[in-house]
Amino acid sequence: MGYKDNSTLQERQAKSSIILQQYPDRIPIVIEPSKQKSFETKYLLEKNKFITPNDFTVGQLMAMIRKKIQIPPEKALFLFFNERFYPVSTLLSVVYHTHRAEDGFLYATYSEENTFG
């Protein structure tokens, strides 16, 4: 079950509002694994809510996720925002202003792929 399933819209809006008031130069992000059946459950994040700097790039966020889930180097990691893939050089602030949800969070999903066979 995802974050949206566990909280009402009003609860999520209240949480994002508090975060944005306390940290106006940050982006509240919810990152969850892809719901694809082939996704390995051993690559799961311990927590799914993050607050990142405005000048963070998609690549920096991907590097942070890789480190937290300890995915091996031979597995590629893909990060999607509203089922869209962005280049690693894209600023998260640009993605946030384009894809933030009505509750104030930016939702991302990640999946892995074995790149060497």
C-alpha positions as CSV (number, residue, x, y, z in Angstrom):
1,M,0.0,0.0,0.0
2,G,1.2,3.4,-0.9
3,Y,1.4,6.6,1.1
4,K,-1.8,8.0,-0.5
5,D,-3.6,4.8,0.6
6,N,-2.6,5.3,4.3
7,S,-3.5,9.0,4.7
8,T,-6.4,11.2,3.8
9,L,-5.9,14.1,1.4
10,Q,-6.4,16.5,4.3
11,E,-3.7,14.8,6.4
12,R,-1.3,14.8,3.5
13,Q,-2.0,18.5,2.7
14,A,-1.5,19.4,6.4
15,K,1.9,17.5,6.5
16,S,3.2,19.1,3.2
17,S,2.0,22.5,4.4
18,I,4.0,22.2,7.6
19,I,7.1,21.0,5.8
20,L,6.9,23.8,3.2
21,Q,6.5,26.4,6.0
22,Q,9.4,25.1,8.0
23,Y,11.6,24.5,5.0
24,P,10.6,26.9,2.2
25,D,13.8,26.0,0.2
26,R,13.0,22.3,0.2
27,I,10.8,19.9,-1.7
28,P,8.7,17.2,0.0
29,I,8.9,14.0,-1.9
30,V,7.3,10.6,-1.4
31,I,9.4,7.8,-3.1
32,E,7.9,4.4,-3.4
33,P,8.9,1.2,-5.3
34,S,7.3,0.4,-8.6
35,K,4.3,-1.9,-8.4
36,Q,5.6,-4.1,-11.2
37,K,5.5,-7.8,-10.3
38,S,9.2,-8.4,-11.1
39,F,10.4,-5.8,-8.7
40,E,12.6,-7.4,-5.9
41,T,11.3,-6.7,-2.5
42,K,14.8,-6.6,-1.0
43,Y,15.3,-3.2,-2.6
44,L,12.9,-1.3,-0.4
45,L,13.4,2.1,1.3
46,E,13.0,2.1,5.1
47,K,11.1,5.3,4.9
48,N,9.4,6.9,1.9
49,K,9.1,10.6,2.7
50,F,12.1,12.9,2.1
51,I,12.8,16.6,2.1
52,T,15.3,17.6,-0.6
53,P,17.0,20.9,-1.4
54,N,15.5,22.8,-4.4
55,D,18.7,22.6,-6.3
56,F,19.0,18.8,-6.0
57,T,19.0,17.1,-9.4
58,V,17.2,13.9,-10.4
59,G,20.6,12.2,-10.6
60,Q,21.5,13.2,-7.0
61,L,18.1,11.8,-5.8
62,M,18.8,8.6,-7.7
63,A,22.3,8.3,-6.1
64,M,20.7,8.8,-2.7
65,I,18.1,6.1,-3.3
66,R,20.8,3.7,-4.6
67,K,22.8,4.2,-1.5
68,K,19.8,3.7,0.8
69,I,18.5,0.5,-0.8
70,Q,22.1,-0.8,-1.5
71,I,21.3,-1.9,-5.0
72,P,24.2,-3.6,-6.7
73,P,26.1,-1.7,-9.5
74,E,25.0,-4.2,-12.2
75,K,21.4,-3.2,-11.6
76,A,20.1,0.0,-13.2
77,L,17.8,2.2,-11.2
78,F,15.0,4.2,-12.9
79,L,13.1,7.0,-11.3
80,F,9.7,8.2,-12.5
81,F,7.5,11.2,-11.7
82,N,3.9,10.7,-12.8
83,E,5.1,7.8,-14.9
84,R,7.6,10.1,-16.7
85,F,11.3,9.7,-16.8
86,Y,13.5,12.8,-16.6
87,P,17.2,13.2,-17.4
88,V,19.6,13.1,-14.4
89,S,20.5,16.7,-14.9
90,T,16.9,18.0,-14.4
91,L,16.5,20.0,-11.2
92,L,13.9,18.6,-8.8
93,S,12.4,22.1,-8.4
94,V,11.4,22.0,-12.1
95,V,9.9,18.5,-11.7
96,Y,8.1,19.6,-8.5
97,H,6.5,22.6,-10.2
98,T,5.4,20.4,-13.1
99,H,4.2,17.3,-11.2
100,R,3.4,18.1,-7.6
101,A,0.2,16.5,-6.4
102,E,-2.8,18.4,-5.0
103,D,-1.6,17.5,-1.5
104,G,1.7,19.4,-2.0
105,F,4.0,16.3,-2.3
106,L,6.0,15.2,-5.3
107,Y,5.5,11.5,-5.9
108,A,8.2,9.3,-7.4
109,T,8.4,5.6,-8.1
110,Y,11.6,3.7,-8.7
111,S,12.3,0.4,-10.4
112,E,15.4,-1.6,-11.1
113,E,16.6,-3.6,-14.1
114,N,19.4,-6.0,-14.5
115,T,21.7,-4.4,-17.1
116,F,24.2,-7.3,-17.6
117,G,21.9,-10.2,-18.5
